[in-house]
Amino acid sequence: MALADSGARALQIVDAGEIDLVLLDSMMPGMTGLEVLKLLRATRSPAELPVIMVTAVCESQKIAEALDSGANDYVTKPVDYTVALARIRSQLSRAKIEKAVRQAKSVTRWRPRGATTDCGLGLARRQDRLLDAVEGDARARRRGGSDSPDEWLSRIHPADKEGFTGALEANWKEAGGPV
């Protein structure tokens, strides 16, 4: 956790490190919370960096403006800490899910050179790891492969298995296949 006494300092802290969420007061010295929000949104989306505005109850126009400018949520002053914690948990949970979805979408599938559409070897590359999954056609069986999805899923690196299976299910759904 990091605290900032001004908007400029808040921007420095966000730029310097891994910040998961920002609670941004609407009134700060130097620049307003809305100005800081707009600068944050120039480089980070609401999915990448959730921002919860902290504002006075009577500032409904500022709340609407902040939401229109990319704030994820808001809490009002005086702060009800039970509500604030619930909103923080909700935004962190949403950000975690959206990050997992982005990572799953970053898995790019490709077919080896010279492969035909019925090739039993399906490869996916994520970062520097190759995921090897044998789908099980006649050629794969000749190479000692298996028809079992459990068999080819067992070949995926454990750190990638959840993201890979999630992406696979999403692709099946998109293609209208069974899930």
C-alpha positions as CSV (number, residue, x, y, z in Angstrom):
1,M,0.0,0.0,0.0
2,A,1.2,3.5,-0.8
3,L,-0.1,6.9,0.2
4,A,0.2,10.1,-1.8
5,D,-0.3,13.6,-0.6
6,S,-1.0,15.1,-4.1
7,G,-2.1,14.1,-7.5
8,A,1.4,14.4,-8.9
9,R,2.8,12.1,-6.2
10,A,0.0,9.6,-6.9
11,L,0.9,9.5,-10.6
12,Q,4.6,8.9,-9.6
13,I,3.7,6.0,-7.4
14,V,1.5,4.4,-10.0
15,D,4.2,4.8,-12.6
16,A,6.9,3.4,-10.3
17,G,5.3,0.2,-9.2
18,E,2.7,-2.5,-9.3
19,I,-0.4,-0.8,-8.0
20,D,-3.5,-3.0,-8.2
21,L,-6.1,-0.3,-7.3
22,V,-6.3,3.4,-6.7
23,L,-8.6,5.1,-4.1
24,L,-8.6,8.6,-5.5
25,D,-9.9,11.6,-3.5
26,S,-11.7,14.1,-5.7
27,M,-10.2,17.1,-3.9
28,M,-6.4,17.1,-3.6
29,P,-3.6,19.8,-3.6
30,G,-2.2,20.6,-7.0
31,M,-4.7,18.9,-9.2
32,T,-8.1,17.4,-8.8
33,G,-8.9,13.8,-8.6
34,L,-10.6,14.0,-11.9
35,E,-7.5,15.4,-13.5
36,V,-5.4,12.6,-12.1
37,L,-8.0,10.1,-13.3
38,K,-7.9,11.4,-16.8
39,L,-4.1,11.2,-16.8
40,L,-4.2,7.6,-15.5
41,R,-6.8,6.6,-18.2
42,A,-4.5,8.0,-20.9
43,T,-2.1,5.0,-20.1
44,R,-4.2,2.4,-18.2
45,S,-7.6,1.1,-18.9
46,P,-10.2,0.5,-16.1
47,A,-9.5,-3.2,-16.5
48,E,-5.8,-2.7,-16.0
49,L,-6.0,-0.3,-13.1
50,P,-9.3,0.0,-11.2
51,V,-9.9,3.5,-9.7
52,I,-12.4,4.2,-7.0
53,M,-13.2,7.8,-6.5
54,V,-13.7,9.1,-3.0
55,T,-16.1,12.1,-3.0
56,A,-18.5,14.1,-0.9
57,V,-22.2,13.0,-1.0
58,C,-23.4,16.3,-2.5
59,E,-21.1,16.0,-5.5
60,S,-23.4,14.0,-7.8
61,Q,-22.3,15.9,-10.9
62,K,-18.6,15.1,-10.1
63,I,-19.5,11.4,-9.5
64,A,-21.1,11.2,-12.9
65,E,-18.2,13.1,-14.5
66,A,-15.7,10.7,-12.9
67,L,-17.6,7.6,-14.0
68,D,-17.8,9.0,-17.5
69,S,-14.1,9.7,-17.4
70,G,-13.3,6.0,-16.5
71,A,-13.6,5.7,-12.8
72,N,-14.6,2.1,-11.9
73,D,-16.7,3.0,-8.9
74,Y,-17.0,5.6,-6.1
75,V,-17.4,5.8,-2.3
76,T,-18.8,8.8,-0.5
77,K,-17.5,10.8,2.4
78,P,-17.8,10.2,5.2
79,V,-16.4,6.9,4.1
80,D,-18.4,3.8,5.3
81,Y,-15.5,1.4,5.6
82,T,-17.7,-1.7,5.2
83,V,-19.0,-0.4,1.8
84,A,-15.5,0.8,0.8
85,L,-14.0,-2.7,1.5
86,A,-16.8,-4.4,-0.4
87,R,-16.2,-2.1,-3.4
88,I,-12.5,-2.6,-3.2
89,R,-12.9,-6.4,-3.1
90,S,-15.3,-6.3,-6.0
91,Q,-13.0,-4.2,-8.2
92,L,-9.9,-6.3,-7.4
93,S,-11.8,-9.5,-8.1
94,R,-13.1,-8.1,-11.4
95,A,-9.5,-7.0,-12.3
96,K,-8.2,-10.4,-11.6
97,I,-10.8,-12.1,-13.8
98,E,-10.2,-9.6,-16.6
99,K,-6.4,-10.2,-16.4
100,A,-7.0,-13.9,-16.6
101,V,-9.2,-13.4,-19.7
102,R,-6.5,-11.2,-21.3
103,Q,-3.9,-13.8,-20.6
104,A,-6.0,-16.6,-22.1
105,K,-6.6,-14.5,-25.2
106,S,-2.9,-14.0,-25.5
107,V,-2.5,-17.7,-26.2
108,T,-1.9,-17.9,-29.9
109,R,-2.5,-21.1,-31.7
110,W,-0.6,-22.1,-34.8
111,R,-0.2,-25.2,-36.9
112,P,3.2,-26.6,-37.8
113,R,4.6,-26.0,-41.3
114,G,3.2,-28.4,-43.8
115,A,0.4,-29.7,-41.5
116,T,-3.0,-30.5,-42.8
117,T,-6.3,-29.7,-41.2
118,D,-6.5,-33.2,-39.8
119,C,-3.1,-33.1,-38.2
120,G,-3.1,-34.5,-34.6
121,L,-0.7,-32.0,-33.2
122,G,-2.1,-28.8,-31.8
123,L,0.4,-26.3,-30.6
124,A,-0.1,-23.1,-28.6
125,R,2.6,-20.6,-27.6
126,R,2.3,-18.4,-24.6
127,Q,5.2,-16.2,-23.7
128,D,8.3,-18.5,-24.0
129,R,6.6,-21.9,-23.3
130,L,5.2,-24.3,-25.9
131,L,2.1,-26.1,-25.0
132,D,1.9,-29.5,-26.7
133,A,-1.5,-31.1,-27.0
134,V,-2.1,-34.2,-29.1
135,E,-5.7,-34.2,-30.4
136,G,-5.7,-37.8,-31.6
137,D,-6.2,-38.5,-35.2
138,A,-4.8,-41.4,-37.2
139,R,-1.4,-39.8,-37.6
140,A,-1.2,-39.0,-33.9
141,R,-2.1,-42.6,-33.0
142,R,0.7,-43.8,-35.3
143,R,3.1,-41.6,-33.4
144,G,1.9,-43.1,-30.1
145,G,-0.7,-40.4,-29.3
146,S,-4.1,-41.0,-27.7
147,D,-7.7,-40.1,-28.4
148,S,-8.1,-39.1,-24.8
149,P,-8.5,-35.4,-24.0
150,D,-7.1,-36.1,-20.6
151,E,-3.9,-37.5,-22.3
152,W,-3.2,-34.4,-24.3
153,L,-4.3,-32.0,-21.5
154,S,-1.7,-33.8,-19.3
155,R,1.0,-32.5,-21.6
156,I,0.3,-28.8,-20.9
157,H,2.5,-27.1,-18.4
158,P,0.6,-26.9,-15.0
159,A,1.0,-23.1,-14.9
160,D,-0.8,-22.8,-18.3
161,K,-3.4,-25.5,-17.9
162,E,-6.2,-23.3,-16.5
163,G,-5.7,-20.5,-19.0
164,F,-5.4,-23.0,-21.9
165,T,-8.5,-24.9,-21.0
166,G,-10.5,-21.7,-20.5
167,A,-9.4,-20.4,-23.9
168,L,-10.2,-23.8,-25.4
169,E,-13.7,-23.8,-23.9
170,A,-14.2,-20.2,-25.1
171,N,-13.1,-21.2,-28.7
172,W,-15.5,-24.2,-28.6
173,K,-18.4,-22.0,-27.5
174,E,-17.6,-19.4,-30.2
175,A,-17.4,-22.1,-32.8
176,G,-20.7,-23.6,-31.6
177,G,-19.1,-26.9,-30.4
178,P,-19.6,-28.8,-27.2
179,V,-18.2,-27.5,-24.0
